[in-house]
Amino acid sequence: MAIKGNIAVSYIDIYFKEFIAYSPRLISAFVILFIGLYAIRIINRLIRKIMVKRDLDPTLTKFLADILLWALRILLFVTFISKLGIETSSFVAILGAMGLAIGLSLQGSLSNFAGGMLIILFKPFKVGHTIEAQGVIATVCEIQIFVTKLITANNQTVFVPNGILSNGIITNYSLLKYRRADLSFSISYDANIKIAKDLILDILNNNPKILQTPKPEVFVKNLTDSAIILAVRPWANNEDYGVVFTQTLEDCKDAFDKAGIAIQPYVKELSQSNSAK
């Protein structure tokens, strides 16, 4: 029993000496860890303030700040374990293998991530812009890293993956200040073209929401078998586009009714096979 007790005391003495010898490295490693975390927090706040002062896009600011935050944390963690005396080369190799495996399993997500980066950097649209993409016309609510959040006119939320969005055709209706409404009216061949055009021009020139520069236009677009097609081209500011579009249709219809100009209904031409029947 005395021999076992002596062995236990000797082991405790060895471990205690090793702990005393290792404690400076352990203390310095944790000091580096706590100071590093505090420094990273200060650096992250400073970088965010600098980017805000330079009027960078809020989405880009948050994204770059988050990347910098995690990059500094990973660097601090590697420094911490290195200070503890742990070999970092094998650890880095493990991280690389994990990164490769994650990358192969998340190819679609990485494509959306790259698309989000392209959208944020090249800015084909911004938050608040009205766009048409992937068959949807909506207002951009939020540009996230993987998806873009859109709000439609009937208040539906649509999430479009950034990979598809950045590789597809995007029509931005808000990039320029004003926009043209493309309208057309089918009138009867019995109607006087000049009177019809003058009525429409009078409406376009007296609507305060319709811009006079560029000048609105009215012209004969086509002569079909059943009607004269008049093209009407008023210009409006983006915020007035919807009102100008609907109000012009209504005002022209009222003016035609008062002047006795008949709007020719659409006549669907039958195919020869149907006619034979």
C-alpha positions in Angstrom: 0.0 0.0 0.0 2.9 2.3 0.9 4.5 1.6 -2.5 1.3 2.4 -4.4 0.9 5.6 -2.4 4.4 6.7 -3.3 3.7 6.0 -7.0 0.6 8.1 -6.8 2.4 10.9 -5.1 5.2 10.8 -7.7 2.6 10.9 -10.6 0.9 13.9 -9.0 4.2 15.6 -8.6 5.1 15.0 -12.2 1.8 16.3 -13.5 2.0 19.3 -11.2 5.5 20.1 -12.5 4.2 19.7 -16.1 1.3 22.0 -15.4 3.5 24.6 -13.8 5.8 24.4 -16.9 2.9 24.6 -19.3 0.8 27.3 -17.4 2.7 30.3 -19.0 1.8 29.1 -22.5 -1.8 28.3 -21.4 -2.2 31.7 -19.7 -0.7 33.6 -22.7 -3.0 31.6 -25.1 -6.2 32.6 -23.2 -4.9 36.2 -22.9 -4.5 36.3 -26.7 -8.0 34.8 -27.1 -9.8 37.3 -24.9 -7.8 40.3 -26.2 -8.3 39.1 -29.8 -12.1 38.8 -29.4 -12.3 42.3 -27.9 -10.1 43.7 -30.7 -12.2 41.9 -33.4 -15.3 43.5 -32.0 -13.8 47.0 -32.1 -12.4 46.4 -35.7 -15.8 45.2 -36.9 -17.6 48.3 -35.5 -14.9 50.6 -37.0 -15.2 49.0 -40.4 -19.0 49.2 -40.4 -18.8 52.9 -39.5 -16.3 53.6 -42.3 -18.4 51.8 -44.9 -21.6 53.7 -43.7 -19.8 57.0 -44.0 -18.8 56.2 -47.6 -22.4 55.4 -48.5 -21.9 51.8 -49.4 -24.9 49.7 -50.1 -26.4 48.4 -46.7 -26.4 44.8 -47.9 -22.8 45.0 -49.1 -21.8 46.7 -45.8 -23.3 43.9 -43.7 -21.9 41.2 -46.0 -18.4 42.5 -46.0 -18.4 43.1 -42.3 -19.6 39.6 -41.6 -17.0 38.1 -43.8 -14.3 40.1 -42.1 -15.6 39.1 -38.7 -15.5 35.4 -39.4 -12.1 35.6 -41.1 -10.6 37.3 -38.1 -12.2 34.8 -35.8 -10.8 31.9 -37.7 -7.3 33.5 -37.7 -7.6 34.1 -34.0 -8.6 30.5 -33.3 -5.7 29.2 -35.3 -3.3 31.5 -33.4 -4.9 30.3 -30.1 -4.4 26.6 -30.8 -0.9 27.2 -32.1 0.0 29.0 -28.9 -1.3 26.0 -27.0 1.3 23.9 -28.8 -1.1 22.1 -31.1 0.1 21.4 -34.6 -1.9 23.6 -37.0 -0.9 22.0 -40.3 -3.1 18.9 -39.8 -5.9 21.2 -38.5 -5.7 23.3 -41.7 -5.8 20.2 -43.8 -8.9 19.0 -42.0 -10.5 22.4 -42.6 -9.6 22.3 -46.3 -11.1 18.8 -46.6 -14.3 19.9 -44.8 -14.5 23.0 -47.1 -14.2 20.9 -50.2 -16.9 18.4 -49.0 -19.3 21.3 -48.1 -18.6 23.0 -51.4 -19.5 19.9 -53.4 -22.7 19.3 -51.4 -23.8 23.0 -51.7 -23.1 23.7 -55.3 -26.6 25.3 -55.8 -26.1 27.5 -52.7 -22.7 28.6 -53.8 -24.1 29.5 -57.2 -26.7 31.7 -55.4 -24.0 33.1 -53.2 -21.9 34.1 -56.3 -25.1 35.6 -57.8 -25.7 37.6 -54.7 -22.2 38.9 -54.9 -22.6 40.0 -58.5 -25.9 41.7 -57.7 -24.4 43.6 -54.8 -21.3 44.6 -56.6 -22.7 45.5 -60.1 -26.1 46.8 -58.8 -28.5 46.1 -61.6 -31.2 47.1 -59.1 -31.5 48.4 -55.6 -33.9 48.1 -52.7 -37.1 50.0 -53.7 -36.7 49.4 -57.4 -39.5 47.8 -59.4 -38.1 45.1 -61.6 -39.3 42.3 -63.9 -37.4 39.0 -63.6 -38.3 35.3 -63.9 -41.8 36.2 -65.0 -42.5 38.4 -61.9 -43.0 42.1 -61.8 -42.4 43.4 -58.2 -40.6 45.8 -55.9 -37.3 44.8 -54.4 -37.7 44.6 -50.7 -34.4 43.0 -49.6 -31.2 41.7 -51.3 -29.9 38.8 -49.3 -26.8 36.8 -49.9 -28.7 33.7 -51.4 -32.1 35.1 -52.4 -33.7 38.4 -53.3 -37.0 39.3 -51.6 -39.7 40.8 -53.8 -43.1 42.3 -53.0 -45.7 42.1 -55.8 -48.4 44.7 -56.4 -51.0 42.5 -54.7 -48.7 42.2 -51.6 -47.3 38.8 -52.2 -43.8 38.0 -51.1 -41.6 36.3 -53.8 -38.1 34.9 -53.1 -36.0 34.5 -56.2 -32.6 32.6 -56.0 -29.7 35.0 -56.8 -28.0 32.5 -59.0 -31.0 32.4 -61.4 -31.6 36.1 -61.0 -28.1 37.2 -61.9 -27.9 34.9 -65.0 -31.3 35.9 -66.3 -32.8 39.0 -68.0 -33.8 41.8 -65.6 -35.9 44.7 -66.6 -35.5 47.6 -64.2 -38.4 50.0 -64.3 -37.0 52.4 -61.7 -33.5 53.0 -63.0 -34.5 56.0 -65.1 -36.8 58.8 -63.8 -39.6 58.5 -66.3 -41.3 55.8 -68.4 -43.5 55.6 -71.5 -46.9 54.0 -71.5 -47.6 52.1 -74.8 -51.3 52.2 -75.5 -53.3 51.4 -78.6 -56.9 51.9 -79.7 -58.8 50.1 -82.5 -61.3 52.5 -84.1 -63.7 51.9 -86.9 -62.9 52.8 -90.6 -65.9 55.1 -90.5 -64.2 57.3 -87.9 -62.2 60.4 -88.9 -58.5 59.7 -88.0 -57.6 63.4 -87.6 -60.5 64.1 -85.1 -59.6 61.0 -83.1 -55.9 62.0 -83.0 -56.8 65.5 -81.9 -59.0 64.3 -79.1 -56.3 62.0 -77.8 -53.6 64.8 -78.1 -55.9 67.2 -76.2 -56.2 64.6 -73.4 -52.4 64.0 -73.3 -51.6 67.8 -73.3 -54.0 68.6 -70.5 -53.1 65.9 -68.0 -50.7 67.3 -65.5 -49.2 63.9 -64.7 -48.2 63.4 -68.4 -44.8 64.8 -69.2 -44.5 67.1 -72.2 -40.7 66.4 -72.5 -40.4 63.9 -74.1 -43.4 64.9 -76.1 -46.4 62.5 -76.1 -47.2 60.9 -79.5 -50.3 59.6 -81.3 -49.9 57.9 -84.7 -51.5 55.2 -86.9 -49.8 52.0 -86.0 -51.5 49.6 -88.3 -54.5 49.2 -90.7 -56.1 45.8 -90.2 -59.0 44.2 -92.0 -61.4 45.3 -89.3 -60.0 48.5 -87.7 -57.6 51.4 -87.6 -55.0 50.9 -84.9 -53.9 54.1 -83.2 -50.8 54.0 -81.0 -50.7 56.4 -78.0 -47.4 57.1 -76.3 -47.6 59.3 -73.2 -44.5 59.7 -70.8 -44.8 59.9 -67.0 -42.6 59.8 -64.0 -42.2 56.4 -62.5 -44.5 57.1 -59.5 -47.2 58.3 -61.9 -47.0 55.6 -64.5 -49.9 53.4 -63.3 -52.3 56.4 -62.9 -51.3 57.8 -66.3 -51.9 54.4 -68.0 -55.4 53.8 -66.6 -56.5 57.4 -66.7 -55.5 57.8 -70.4 -57.5 54.8 -71.3 -60.6 56.1 -69.4 -60.3 59.6 -70.7 -59.9 58.5 -74.3 -62.9 56.2 -74.1 -65.1 59.0 -72.7 -63.9 61.4 -75.4 -64.6 58.9 -78.2 -68.1 58.3 -76.9 -68.9 62.0 -76.8 -67.5 62.5 -80.4 -69.4 59.4 -81.7 -66.2 57.6 -82.6 -66.7 53.8 -82.3 -64.1 51.6 -80.8 -63.9 48.6 -83.0 -64.1 45.4 -81.1 -61.4 42.7 -81.6 -62.4 40.3 -84.4 -60.7 37.0 -84.3 -60.0 35.7 -87.8 -61.2 32.2 -88.4 -58.9 29.7 -90.0 -59.8 28.2 -93.4 -60.6 24.9 -91.9 -63.0 26.4 -89.4 -64.6 28.5 -92.2 -65.1 25.4 -94.3 -67.1 23.9 -91.4 
